[in-house]
């Protein structure tokens, strides 16, 4: 899965191949943000990390790095954004 921006360039998240890579990156960034006292970034990354860890627990056989929408829908399947309609 390759993420691209509207301009066609790869987004920063696309550099990660697996969910484990993404988890490690978030853990590293949390420590760096704590070191400089960026509490807002720490909260954001901790929330993202929690979602990734829950997604991984729900899908142990799936190693791909999920999109934010995939994580959201895994945690909130009843949300309107996550509904799937059959034609």
N, C-alpha and C positions, 0 to 999 in steps of 0.2 A: 504494500500500500504506500503510495507516494502522495504526500500532501503538497499542493501547490497554491500559491497566492493567485489573485486575479491576474497578475501580470505574467503568470506562468513560471515564476521562480519558486524554488522549493522553500517551504516555510521552515522555521527553526525546528519544529517538532518532527519534521520528516527525517532528520538525521538519526533518529532512533529506530532501530529495527524491531526491537522486542519490548514487551511491557516491562521486563526486568531491566533493560537499559533505561527506560523512562523512570522507573522507580529509583534506580541508583542516581540518575541525574537530579531528580527532585530532592533526594536526601542530601546530596552534595550542595545543591543550591540553598537548601534550608540552612545548613551549617554556615554557608557564606553570608546569607542574609542576617542570621543571628549575630555573626561576628561584627557586622557593621551597624547593628541595631535597627534594621529595616523590618519592623514588626508587621507592617501591612503585607509585605512580600512573604514573610514567614507564614502568616495566617493563610494566605492564598495557596501557597505551595503545600502546606500541611493538609488543607482541604482536598487539593488535587491528589496528593499522595494517598489519602484515606480512600478516595474513590477508586484509584488504580488498584490498591490492595484488595478492596472488596470485589472489584471486577475480576481480578486474578483468582480470588477464592471461589467465585461463581463459575469460572471457566478455566479450570486447571490445565486442560488439554490445549488451550489456545494461547500461543505465545506472542501473537502480533500486538503491536502498540495500538490500542484502541483510540478512536477519536473522542473528543470531549462529549459528542452526542451519544456515542456508543456507551460510554460510562454513565452518562445521565440516564439514558433509557434503561440500562441494566438496573440502576438504583431506583428508578421511577417508572416502571412499565405502564402505569395507568395514566401518565401524563399525555396530554393531547398531542404533543410533538412526537410521541413514540408509538402512536396507534398505527396499525397496519390494516389496510382495507383490502379485501378481495374484490376483484371486479366481477 
